[in-house]
């Protein structure tokens, strides 16, 4: 491994392998393990320190051992190492093609006449990888200018505006059918038996203590007559249950306890009790509320009408 991977490659490689294994094995949720668990960071730093210390120690030991060898042993060791490097000649050939470096023995031929306080300069050519990258950047720049400035393709700002506009449309479409994001503007009255049965259960559990099980009213008002303090109808009732009654008195807000879909069901159930005439109901409070969108019969014609925009229940 040491022959194929030098120390500056080997140490980071081992460190990141250990780091990846710890991230994979430790369940840290949506945060990296080394951030959520400080001891993991401490372990990684200690591990890296030990890894570097081992490499430095082994390198020092190898240098000392090499200095203690006889010339014959050094020659033998260099010969064995040259044999072991035969398998990695492809790497050397690749690096030679990418860098075109000259052997250190030929540096004397590359020295220029410049001399700056004893510092001389080598007349090395630019590495091929750098030249190729430079040409690639030029080609990329030409393509970029033609695509965006000549052909008029969407740039990043225009793409962002289009994506934001599409996202807004997608959100609006989602809100139309998302039950848990329902509000008083999008809520509709439910009339099916399953929803009304669920609404009755919610009412019995949370509302009967103040309004009685038959909604005839106790601490809270009677919910079976046609008078409302904060407005009738599914939209007004949904708003009242969600945000609570009048400031300083009246019903509390239930938005922290009930989901919008549950509020829709209990509001629909309450409206299904209209005209049920429970025994000994509480005296009517508020003003008469008439749903102008509903068909009007003769009995309703005789009742006084109230503009929905002026009612407060």
Secondary structure, 3 states (H helix, E strand, C coil): CCCCCCHHHHHHHHHHHHHHHHHHHCCCCCCCHHHHCHHHHHHHHHHHHHHHHHHHHHHHHHHHHHHHCCHHHHHHHHHHHHHHHHHHHHHHHHHHHHHCCCCHHHHHHHEEEEEECCEEEECCCCCHHHHHHHHHHHHHHHHHHHHHHHCCCCCHHHHHHHHHHHHHHHHHHHHHHCHHHCCCCCCCCCCCHHHHHHHHHHHHHHCHHHHCCCCCCCCCCCCCCCEECCCCHHHHHHHHHHHCCCCCCCCCCCCCCCCHHHHHHHHHHHHHCCCCCCCCCCCCCCEECCCCCCCCCHHHHHCCCCCCCCCCC
